[in-house]
């Protein structure tokens, strides 16, 4: 989906996570012969890759603004807690979310998915919804996790749109970000440029897909709200 490398990845960590330096960040990417090109890889990973459904506990929490947030937990014990941020219109059925829950389960870690407002087919009570600049819900969740699990290292992982949210939150918090590690994948750093790119060539397929999802989501939300 993204055809240009903005910058090669760099590893940022706290000293308490020295083992993270064992990961090789300069390896050469070699795709499978049967999945050439970015479009085949994007479509296969999103639509055809088969992953197990994670065993999650759903929790709906009331907020001070009169709305609510839905969290999906996979709790294993005293290991690290990984906060997962899904992509545009994502939810627990998104393959990248399933993949992350599978990985942290193998390591015996804990995980929680923050379901963005109005995602997952759940209409929220108020007109407010999520967008690229909205970080207050993530900040609220980080504080909740730190309160409930004060001894567990906390990591945050964001996919695509969720990566934008995470990076913006990190920039806002600077040295006050009370977490131990963070990672992002396929982040549309420049939203305007990415939008323009999806208006051209085969990328129009993705544009049509996302627009359809957003239209359906908006209709459901605002039809359920009082006039």
Buried (B, 14 or more C-beta within 10 A) or exposed (E): BBEEEEEEEEEEBEEEBEEBEEEEEEEEEEEEEEBEEBBEBBBBBBEEEEBEEBEBEEEEEEBEEEBBBBBBBBEBEEBBBBBBBBBBBBBBEBBBBBBBBBEBBEEEBBBBBBBBBBBBEBBBBEEBBBEEEBBEBBEBBBEBBBEEBEEBBBBBBBBBBBBBBBBBBBEEBEEEBEBBBBBBBBBBEEEEEBEEBBEEEEBEBBBEBBEEBEEEBEEEBEEEEEE
